[in-house]
Amino acid sequence: MDGQHSLRVLVVEDNAELRAVLGELLARHGFEADLAANGVEAMVALTSPDAPLPDVVILDVTMPLENGVHVLRFIRNGLRRFLPVIVLTASATSEQEEEIRGLGVEAYLRKPASADALLGAVRRVLRRA
């Protein structure tokens, strides 16, 4: 997208079908999409010395192993604290939503979000970064 390399998006979503759709959508629009099925996979991807760092994370909240709130706390309290995060969720509780907003996210989208809304959020975040 910038002429040198594709911008990388880490999609953290436990629903396999939605994860695949999001990956394909991002790829069709020129992004490199890395996919994680849960919070543990996301944390491994963010700390693995062999994995390229994403430019932005799209993060579900309700997931097995480690939920999105835990992943966001991990990001904000660790070496990746300035990494832009877009939350995409259907079922966050009001307490989770309040904590998520307090931890700082660039966008908070409710499922089902349109492709235009999601791509628009990713592009806005990356323009600011």
N, CA and C atoms as a LAMMPS dump frame, in Angstrom:
ITEM: TIMESTEP
0
ITEM: NUMBER OF ATOMS
387
ITEM: BOX BOUNDS ff ff ff
-5.0000000000000000e+02 5.0000000000000000e+02
-5.0000000000000000e+02 5.0000000000000000e+02
-5.0000000000000000e+02 5.0000000000000000e+02
ITEM: ATOMS id mol type element x y z
1 1 1 N 0.815 -1.191 0
2 1 2 C 0 0 0
3 1 3 C 0.859 1.256 0
4 2 1 N 2.04 1.223 0.595
5 2 2 C 2.885 2.394 0.612
6 2 3 C 3.979 2.311 -0.457
7 3 1 N 3.899 1.303 -1.317
8 3 2 C 4.879 1.137 -2.362
9 3 3 C 6.073 0.301 -1.938
10 4 1 N 6.297 0.133 -0.644
11 4 2 C 7.429 -0.641 -0.167
12 4 3 C 6.996 -1.995 0.378
13 5 1 N 5.942 -2.017 1.167
14 5 2 C 5.46 -3.285 1.714
15 5 3 C 3.981 -3.147 2.037
16 6 1 N 3.322 -4.275 2.071
17 6 2 C 1.918 -4.269 2.453
18 6 3 C 1.811 -4.036 3.946
19 7 1 N 0.79 -3.319 4.343
20 7 2 C 0.545 -3.122 5.758
21 7 3 C -0.043 -4.4 6.33
22 8 1 N 0.384 -4.739 7.531
23 8 2 C 0.053 -6.019 8.158
24 8 3 C -1.002 -5.826 9.232
25 9 1 N -2.017 -6.698 9.186
26 9 2 C -3.111 -6.676 10.154
27 9 3 C -3.176 -8.046 10.831
28 10 1 N -3.184 -8.04 12.166
29 10 2 C -3.388 -9.27 12.921
30 10 3 C -4.862 -9.345 13.284
31 11 1 N -5.544 -10.375 12.789
32 11 2 C -6.959 -10.599 13.082
33 11 3 C -7.043 -11.666 14.164
34 12 1 N -7.643 -11.293 15.298
35 12 2 C -7.786 -12.219 16.422
36 12 3 C -9.279 -12.488 16.585
37 13 1 N -9.712 -13.662 16.14
38 13 2 C -11.134 -14.007 16.082
39 13 3 C -11.279 -15.508 16.226
40 14 1 N -12.109 -15.955 17.184
41 14 2 C -12.248 -17.393 17.412
42 14 3 C -13.19 -18.081 16.436
43 15 1 N -14.059 -17.352 15.781
44 15 2 C -14.962 -17.949 14.805
45 15 3 C -14.19 -18.162 13.503
46 16 1 N -13.959 -19.443 13.152
47 16 2 C -13.114 -19.775 12.007
48 16 3 C -13.639 -19.188 10.705
49 17 1 N -14.946 -19.238 10.496
50 17 2 C -15.516 -18.711 9.254
51 17 3 C -15.318 -17.2 9.157
52 18 1 N -15.617 -16.49 10.225
53 18 2 C -15.443 -15.036 10.222
54 18 3 C -13.966 -14.665 10.099
55 19 1 N -13.098 -15.398 10.779
56 19 2 C -11.654 -15.149 10.69
57 19 3 C -11.187 -15.263 9.236
58 20 1 N -11.645 -16.296 8.539
59 20 2 C -11.269 -16.485 7.138
60 20 3 C -11.823 -15.371 6.255
61 21 1 N -13.067 -14.98 6.484
62 21 2 C -13.687 -13.9 5.704
63 21 3 C -12.921 -12.596 5.904
64 22 1 N -12.58 -12.291 7.147
65 22 2 C -11.828 -11.067 7.424
66 22 3 C -10.454 -11.102 6.768
67 23 1 N -9.799 -12.24 6.829
68 23 2 C -8.494 -12.38 6.177
69 23 3 C -8.586 -12.157 4.678
70 24 1 N -9.604 -12.739 4.054
71 24 2 C -9.791 -12.577 2.603
72 24 3 C -10.142 -11.133 2.254
73 25 1 N -10.997 -10.51 3.04
74 25 2 C -11.38 -9.115 2.806
75 25 3 C -10.146 -8.21 2.857
76 26 1 N -9.347 -8.376 3.884
77 26 2 C -8.149 -7.552 4.02
78 26 3 C -7.175 -7.804 2.873
79 27 1 N -6.984 -9.058 2.498
80 27 2 C -6.072 -9.388 1.399
81 27 3 C -6.544 -8.771 0.085
82 28 1 N -7.855 -8.801 -0.163
83 28 2 C -8.4 -8.2 -1.391
84 28 3 C -8.146 -6.697 -1.452
85 29 1 N -7.944 -6.087 -0.299
86 29 2 C -7.73 -4.639 -0.252
87 29 3 C -6.265 -4.282 0.011
88 30 1 N -5.378 -5.233 -0.248
89 30 2 C -3.955 -4.952 -0.24
90 30 3 C -3.229 -5.094 1.086
91 31 1 N -3.887 -5.649 2.09
92 31 2 C -3.257 -5.841 3.388
93 31 3 C -2.72 -7.26 3.513
94 32 1 N -1.673 -7.432 4.305
95 32 2 C -1.21 -8.752 4.707
96 32 3 C -1.985 -9.085 5.972
97 33 1 N -2.682 -10.206 5.99
98 33 2 C -3.487 -10.584 7.149
99 33 3 C -2.886 -11.808 7.827
100 34 1 N -2.571 -11.653 9.108
101 34 2 C -2.175 -12.776 9.943
102 34 3 C -3.384 -13.114 10.803
103 35 1 N -3.63 -14.397 11.008
104 35 2 C -4.844 -14.83 11.694
105 35 3 C -4.514 -15.579 12.974
106 36 1 N -5.229 -15.222 14.045
107 36 2 C -5.088 -15.908 15.327
108 36 3 C -6.472 -16.334 15.79
109 37 1 N -6.587 -17.574 16.27
110 37 2 C -7.884 -18.134 16.652
111 37 3 C -8.267 -17.835 18.097
112 38 1 N -7.326 -17.316 18.88
113 38 2 C -7.626 -17.014 20.283
114 38 3 C -6.566 -16.067 20.821
115 39 1 N -6.746 -15.667 22.068
116 39 2 C -5.836 -14.709 22.662
117 39 3 C -4.425 -15.223 22.854
118 40 1 N -4.282 -16.51 23.138
119 40 2 C -2.948 -17.077 23.309
120 40 3 C -2.182 -17.01 21.995
121 41 1 N -2.826 -17.391 20.891
122 41 2 C -2.176 -17.306 19.578
123 41 3 C -1.787 -15.861 19.27
124 42 1 N -2.636 -14.914 19.647
125 42 2 C -2.338 -13.499 19.403
126 42 3 C -1.1 -13.067 20.178
127 43 1 N -1.032 -13.445 21.454
128 43 2 C 0.111 -13.05 22.282
129 43 3 C 1.405 -13.683 21.771
130 44 1 N 1.319 -14.91 21.286
131 44 2 C 2.495 -15.564 20.696
132 44 3 C 2.919 -14.806 19.436
133 45 1 N 1.95 -14.457 18.597
134 45 2 C 2.267 -13.733 17.366
135 45 3 C 2.909 -12.377 17.653
136 46 1 N 2.499 -11.744 18.733
137 46 2 C 3.021 -10.415 19.069
138 46 3 C 4.385 -10.454 19.74
139 47 1 N 4.796 -11.623 20.214
140 47 2 C 6.073 -11.706 20.918
141 47 3 C 7.083 -12.623 20.241
142 48 1 N 6.67 -13.346 19.229
143 48 2 C 7.574 -14.267 18.551
144 48 3 C 8.641 -13.49 17.779
145 49 1 N 9.918 -13.815 18.005
146 49 2 C 10.975 -13.095 17.291
147 49 3 C 10.961 -13.354 15.789
148 50 1 N 10.321 -14.438 15.364
149 50 2 C 10.277 -14.782 13.941
150 50 3 C 9.098 -14.154 13.208
151 51 1 N 8.107 -13.677 13.944
152 51 2 C 6.893 -13.157 13.314
153 51 3 C 7.012 -11.652 13.084
154 52 1 N 6.626 -11.199 11.909
155 52 2 C 6.627 -9.754 11.672
156 52 3 C 5.531 -9.087 12.506
157 53 1 N 5.816 -7.909 13.007
158 53 2 C 4.83 -7.202 13.818
159 53 3 C 3.736 -6.618 12.941
160 54 1 N 2.504 -6.66 13.423
161 54 2 C 1.414 -6.051 12.658
162 54 3 C 1.443 -4.53 12.793
163 55 1 N 0.8 -3.866 11.855
164 55 2 C 0.619 -2.414 11.922
165 55 3 C -0.631 -2.07 12.718
166 56 1 N -1.557 -3.021 12.782
167 56 2 C -2.809 -2.849 13.522
168 56 3 C -3.348 -4.227 13.887
169 57 1 N -4.111 -4.289 14.988
170 57 2 C -4.744 -5.534 15.426
171 57 3 C -6.258 -5.34 15.38
172 58 1 N -6.963 -6.315 14.819
173 58 2 C -8.421 -6.388 14.918
174 58 3 C -8.697 -7.472 15.947
175 59 1 N -9.387 -7.109 17.024
176 59 2 C -9.475 -7.968 18.198
177 59 3 C -10.916 -8.238 18.611
178 60 1 N -11.283 -9.51 18.667
179 60 2 C -12.555 -9.933 19.239
180 60 3 C -12.406 -9.903 20.753
181 61 1 N -13.52 -9.874 21.469
182 61 2 C -13.459 -9.839 22.932
183 61 3 C -13.726 -11.212 23.527
184 62 1 N -14.803 -11.859 23.12
185 62 2 C -15.193 -13.133 23.717
186 62 3 C -14.537 -14.273 22.953
187 63 1 N -13.488 -14.853 23.577
188 63 2 C -12.732 -15.938 22.958
189 63 3 C -12.286 -16.904 24.034
190 64 1 N -11.973 -18.14 23.635
191 64 2 C -11.444 -19.106 24.608
192 64 3 C -9.99 -18.797 24.954
193 65 1 N -9.524 -19.403 26.008
194 65 2 C -8.148 -19.336 26.511
195 65 3 C -7.823 -17.967 27.106
196 66 1 N -7.695 -16.965 26.314
197 66 2 C -7.482 -15.591 26.781
198 66 3 C -8.434 -14.704 25.998
199 67 1 N -9.267 -13.959 26.705
200 67 2 C -10.22 -13.119 25.98
201 67 3 C -9.555 -11.832 25.502
202 68 1 N -10.301 -11.069 24.735
203 68 2 C -9.763 -9.853 24.141
204 68 3 C -9.33 -8.808 25.148
205 69 1 N -10.004 -8.732 26.283
206 69 2 C -9.601 -7.778 27.322
207 69 3 C -8.207 -8.13 27.836
208 70 1 N -7.959 -9.417 28.069
209 70 2 C -6.634 -9.85 28.521
210 70 3 C -5.571 -9.559 27.474
211 71 1 N -5.9 -9.798 26.207
212 71 2 C -4.944 -9.522 25.131
213 71 3 C -4.655 -8.022 25.061
214 72 1 N -5.686 -7.206 25.162
215 72 2 C -5.488 -5.765 25.115
216 72 3 C -4.631 -5.29 26.294
217 73 1 N -4.884 -5.829 27.483
218 73 2 C -4.045 -5.5 28.645
219 73 3 C -2.594 -5.901 28.388
220 74 1 N -2.406 -7.085 27.813
221 74 2 C -1.067 -7.581 27.469
222 74 3 C -0.37 -6.606 26.513
223 75 1 N -1.095 -6.141 25.509
224 75 2 C -0.529 -5.199 24.538
225 75 3 C -0.172 -3.884 25.225
226 76 1 N -1.096 -3.343 25.979
227 76 2 C -0.889 -2.016 26.588
228 76 3 C 0.145 -2.019 27.703
229 77 1 N 0.334 -3.154 28.379
230 77 2 C 1.304 -3.225 29.476
231 77 3 C 2.66 -3.751 29.045
232 78 1 N 2.788 -4.092 27.776
233 78 2 C 4.027 -4.7 27.309
234 78 3 C 4.767 -3.822 26.327
235 79 1 N 5.592 -4.46 25.539
236 79 2 C 6.431 -3.754 24.59
237 79 3 C 5.651 -3.165 23.42
238 80 1 N 4.415 -3.58 23.246
239 80 2 C 3.618 -3.15 22.091
240 80 3 C 2.539 -2.139 22.49
241 81 1 N 2.762 -1.371 23.529
242 81 2 C 1.703 -0.527 24.099
243 81 3 C 1.144 0.512 23.135
244 82 1 N 1.895 0.872 22.092
245 82 2 C 1.404 1.872 21.148
246 82 3 C 0.801 1.246 19.89
247 83 1 N 0.699 -0.067 19.869
248 83 2 C 0.131 -0.771 18.721
249 83 3 C -1.35 -0.438 18.594
250 84 1 N -1.788 0.05 17.437
251 84 2 C -3.205 0.366 17.263
252 84 3 C -4.071 -0.895 17.31
253 85 1 N -5.195 -0.797 18.022
254 85 2 C -6.119 -1.919 18.167
255 85 3 C -7.529 -1.46 17.801
256 86 1 N -8.189 -2.271 16.979
257 86 2 C -9.601 -2.089 16.645
258 86 3 C -10.339 -3.265 17.252
259 87 1 N -11.31 -2.984 18.095
260 87 2 C -12.114 -4.047 18.683
261 87 3 C -13.312 -4.302 17.779
262 88 1 N -13.564 -5.582 17.49
263 88 2 C -14.711 -6.016 16.701
264 88 3 C -15.392 -7.119 17.492
265 89 1 N -16.54 -6.81 18.084
266 89 2 C -17.162 -7.767 18.988
267 89 3 C -18.674 -7.728 18.904
268 90 1 N -19.285 -8.825 19.294
269 90 2 C -20.739 -8.907 19.351
270 90 3 C -21.243 -8.967 20.776
271 91 1 N -20.391 -9.395 21.693
272 91 2 C -20.934 -9.746 22.998
273 91 3 C -20.138 -9.246 24.198
274 92 1 N -19.466 -8.137 24.074
275 92 2 C -18.757 -7.607 25.239
276 92 3 C -19.767 -7.111 26.264
277 93 1 N -19.492 -7.375 27.524
278 93 2 C -20.351 -6.85 28.584
279 93 3 C -20.074 -5.356 28.741
280 94 1 N -20.951 -4.66 29.431
281 94 2 C -20.727 -3.227 29.64
282 94 3 C -19.443 -2.99 30.429
283 95 1 N -19.133 -3.89 31.376
284 95 2 C -17.892 -3.766 32.137
285 95 3 C -16.671 -3.96 31.236
286 96 1 N -16.756 -4.956 30.341
287 96 2 C -15.65 -5.186 29.411
288 96 3 C -15.482 -3.986 28.479
289 97 1 N -16.596 -3.486 27.984
290 97 2 C -16.522 -2.344 27.071
291 97 3 C -15.882 -1.141 27.763
292 98 1 N -16.251 -0.891 28.992
293 98 2 C -15.678 0.227 29.741
294 98 3 C -14.171 0.032 29.932
295 99 1 N -13.76 -1.177 30.295
296 99 2 C -12.339 -1.444 30.473
297 99 3 C -11.581 -1.304 29.16
298 100 1 N -12.15 -1.82 28.085
299 100 2 C -11.517 -1.742 26.763
300 100 3 C -11.302 -0.293 26.369
301 101 1 N -12.33 0.516 26.521
302 101 2 C -12.194 1.933 26.157
303 101 3 C -11.16 2.616 27.048
304 102 1 N -11.103 2.238 28.326
305 102 2 C -10.13 2.795 29.243
306 102 3 C -8.695 2.422 28.885
307 103 1 N -8.518 1.259 28.288
308 103 2 C -7.19 0.819 27.872
309 103 3 C -6.763 1.463 26.557
310 104 1 N -7.692 2.086 25.882
311 104 2 C -7.368 2.806 24.662
312 104 3 C -7.402 1.939 23.426
313 105 1 N -8.452 2.108 22.654
314 105 2 C -8.55 1.466 21.347
315 105 3 C -8.84 2.551 20.317
316 106 1 N -8.426 2.297 19.111
317 106 2 C -8.605 3.285 18.046
318 106 3 C -10.015 3.253 17.484
319 107 1 N -10.672 2.095 17.56
320 107 2 C -12.055 1.972 17.086
321 107 3 C -12.723 0.824 17.825
322 108 1 N -14.02 0.941 18.005
323 108 2 C -14.818 -0.087 18.677
324 108 3 C -16.017 -0.355 17.781
325 109 1 N -16.012 -1.512 17.13
326 109 2 C -17.077 -1.873 16.195
327 109 3 C -17.873 -3.047 16.739
328 110 1 N -19.166 -3.011 16.509
329 110 2 C -20.061 -4.102 16.901
330 110 3 C -20.315 -5.005 15.704
331 111 1 N -20.285 -6.312 15.953
332 111 2 C -20.662 -7.287 14.914
333 111 3 C -22.175 -7.284 14.795
334 112 1 N -22.709 -7.448 13.637
335 112 2 C -21.984 -7.541 12.372
336 112 3 C -21.643 -6.149 11.847
337 113 1 N -20.384 -5.877 11.648
338 113 2 C -19.939 -4.611 11.056
339 113 3 C -19.816 -4.814 9.554
340 114 1 N -20.124 -3.798 8.815
341 114 2 C -20.003 -3.905 7.362
342 114 3 C -18.539 -3.906 6.958
343 115 1 N -18.281 -4.431 5.779
344 115 2 C -16.914 -4.427 5.249
345 115 3 C -16.408 -2.995 5.137
346 116 1 N -17.27 -2.077 4.699
347 116 2 C -16.872 -0.68 4.568
348 116 3 C -16.497 -0.076 5.911
349 117 1 N -17.268 -0.396 6.955
350 117 2 C -16.971 0.147 8.291
351 117 3 C -15.633 -0.382 8.794
352 118 1 N -15.396 -1.659 8.608
353 118 2 C -14.149 -2.251 9.079
354 118 3 C -12.952 -1.718 8.303
355 119 1 N -13.038 -1.717 6.984
356 119 2 C -11.929 -1.206 6.171
357 119 3 C -11.698 0.276 6.436
358 120 1 N -12.775 1.027 6.63
359 120 2 C -12.641 2.446 6.944
360 120 3 C -11.91 2.654 8.257
361 121 1 N -12.234 1.845 9.257
362 121 2 C -11.557 1.949 10.556
363 121 3 C -10.081 1.605 10.423
364 122 1 N -9.759 0.555 9.691
365 122 2 C -8.359 0.164 9.499
366 122 3 C -7.598 1.287 8.798
367 123 1 N -8.171 1.837 7.75
368 123 2 C -7.488 2.901 7.003
369 123 3 C -7.307 4.162 7.844
370 124 1 N -8.309 4.531 8.632
371 124 2 C -8.19 5.71 9.514
372 124 3 C -7.078 5.516 10.519
373 125 1 N -7.05 4.337 11.121
374 125 2 C -6.027 4.046 12.131
375 125 3 C -4.63 4.114 11.496
376 126 1 N -4.478 3.535 10.341
377 126 2 C -3.163 3.491 9.706
378 126 3 C -2.721 4.869 9.206
379 127 1 N -3.662 5.7 8.82
380 127 2 C -3.31 7.079 8.412
381 127 3 C -2.758 7.859 9.602
382 128 1 N -3.317 7.609 10.804
383 128 2 C -2.865 8.304 12.013
384 128 3 C -1.541 7.771 12.537
385 129 1 N -1.259 6.523 12.224
386 129 2 C -0.062 5.875 12.814
387 129 3 C 1.234 6.383 12.199
